[in-house]
Amino acid sequence: MRTHSADFSIYERTLYYLRLGFILTICLIYFFYFVHRWDHWTIIFVASTMILFTINHFLYMRVASSTMVTLIALLDFAAASSYSFVFIHTNMPSQALIAAVGISMFYKIRSRRAMISFFILLLMYWIIFASFGLYKGVPVYVVDIIIFTVFILYTSIMGALLRHYQQSRNETIRLNEQLLHYSKEIEALATTNERNRIARDIHDNVGHSLTSLLIQLQAARKLREVEPERSDSVLMKCELLARSTLQDLRLSVRAMNDEAWISASMEQNIQAFIQDFSDISGMNIQMKVEGSLDSIQPTIMLACFRIIQEAMTNARKHGHAHRLDLTLCNSDGILRITLRDDGVGTDRVEEGFGLRSMRERVEGQLGSIDITSERGQGFTVAIQIPIAQ
């Protein structure tokens, strides 16, 4: 047997307070309407049941044990059904109290056994009530039994439906929170992987360049006294190698900065990166924008930013390009990015880590990427990413 959680939302509290108000209203009607007709014991009975209903109301909201909830429901049922026998000579609808017990019981407890037990109790109630009515000479009509039974079943089913709705709502909230947590974990993992990749690139490229620089400097030192002219040539190579290494290091450090793009628009971020990249690499980069980029989601914007970074880095490092044309077009719910460079190109495009990383980023946004190249004609990268309007 499973019970509903003891942690009540404002909607559940409102439902239970409305239930309590309904029960106490009926009890007060009995109290004030018949107070001048009955003895003190009857008045004490009504007051006692009102106290019992109130205590059970708060117990319902605090108890999570299925056994305790069942016991509370049985006490409520006994108190509610007793009104039919104490006030047998009246025409008051005491069965409405039983209906209120049913809605709270079916809302709180999810168990076939509990439901069957409730229906058996209800059947026993009607049998005892009809027998007691015959004994007291009070007519009991089958139509009344049918009407009130349908009413009680209706309210009980409403309680079960409300419980199902509330559980579905709580489950949806839990799944949304879990999804948000997983999303943050994935984002953090992706950032860590990106930083590790960049750190690895720095280690490999800069380490290789510094090793070459050290060898060249050792050679220049040995040649300085023997062949000064050749020594100057080696030192010139060392200077160029040091500049190239410094450029690679600056670009890698800039690529690790995620915070810079958050405060500005996508177009401003890309323009700033192009300016820095051109200053460091000496490449001539031209950008053309068609349509507005303001409606693009931050996740798509960051992915596109990283793709453009990777494409420009590949064009400079592997394609030895001097010029690159970048076009961004937002139309018909699709962001189209095209990059063309004048690098050395190749007849056979082989995807290394950089191109694979670009493809994974594009496919992660449900987009497509097409990479083409010809020897001596540079590379062309065409990307299409659907965006939410």
PyMOL commands that set and color helices and strands:
alter all, ss='L'
color gray80, all
select helices_A, chain A and resi 10-34+40-62+66-86+95-108+112-136+142-226+228-255+259-261+266-281+298-317+353-364
alter helices_A, ss='H'
color red, helices_A
select strands_A, chain A and resi 2-3+109-110+284-290+323-331+334-341+368-374+378-386
alter strands_A, ss='S'
color yellow, strands_A
deselect
rebuild
show_as cartoon
